[in-house]
Amino acid sequence: MDWDRKIDRQHSASLKWDGRKRLFGTEDVLPLWVADMDFAVPEAVQQALVDRAAHPVFGYTEADGAAERALCLWWSRRHGWLIQPEWIELAPGVVPSLYAAVHVFTHQGDGVLIQTPVYPPFFSAISDLGRRCVENPLILGEEGYRIDWEHFERVLPECRLFLLCSPHNPVGRAWTEPELRRMLQLCRLHGVQVVADEIHADLMLAGQKHVAAGGLGEPGIVVFVAPSKTFNIPGLGLSAVVIEDPNLRQRWRSWSKQHPVNLHNPFSLLAFEVAYTKGEHWLDALLPYLTANCDVVTEWLRGHQQGWVRGVPPQATYLYWLDFQALGLDGNALQATLIKAGVGLSQGRTFGLQGEGFMRLNFALPRAELIQALHYMDRLCP
């Protein structure tokens, strides 16, 4: 796989590329914002879709269990979590599942705990459905973000649901087993349902290991997983909800029957299965390249030790959380300044109040373009 090959994504209905004018007011920016990669998908996935497209009928499609079996084998092999096919419910995506979880496990006015800064739909799934957002702000130190345990324990009694992001987006933390066990045990003690978004689980950098929350033996954990971030197929719109507890699974299924959605299509099911069964060598080649790209950003940051931009290397994901607070600009002004410099990043304020003065950079692109974007940002140097 030639990760350095530039693929022209313009005029392909790409949100990242074709949405630049709408999002940034100009097409003259390198877009390093939304979390998809500028790399070609595994050849086996592309070929499987091409072969399926050769059949001239795209009718209603029945899931035959192949996707679920592929998921079970993948998570057993890569993460040591022995999932059973009957635990799996297919879903159109992790974001719809976040909304569904808030519906299923809470009532109007209930408190829902999140750890901020965090992926924006965590906020909207709570506020849009009339629940109360309870924030447990992460603490930023020299070594990265850590959990404020005293605050976590203090606010748990006012919550019914905890939306856990693991690995964490945008700060890139890969939670350790002791951290996860402590969070899960505290939630069980206070009767708080845990839902874990583990969509970035396969994207571990520099020898890091993902710890599957559902594999730690704590009862009643609901986990969202998908091949979409791993294999760069988010546009196909298929994920899975893994629920070991039969009572919780029945509650999820009952709600789903009352709110039917189109879960899959012939292409999404096929890509899901083939990615998990034939994409491993592709991923094993990708991860060192992503780690090297991450190192490029880290070295760039070290070259600016005067402090106008800082950041702690992520342990997972292909997202770098950059701290521009020393520039003294609010989010809108910072965004405008970066656009003028020629780059389009994700504005930190959308990840919560703790994101003010930060920006999220997506480094899943050919290295030459990443270096170009960093040179553009050098124009911000006071």
Summary of the structure (lengths in Angstrom):
residues: 382
radius of gyration: 20.5
end to end distance: 39.4
largest distance: 60.7
contacts: 1233
relative contact order: 0.17
helix: 45%
strand: 15%
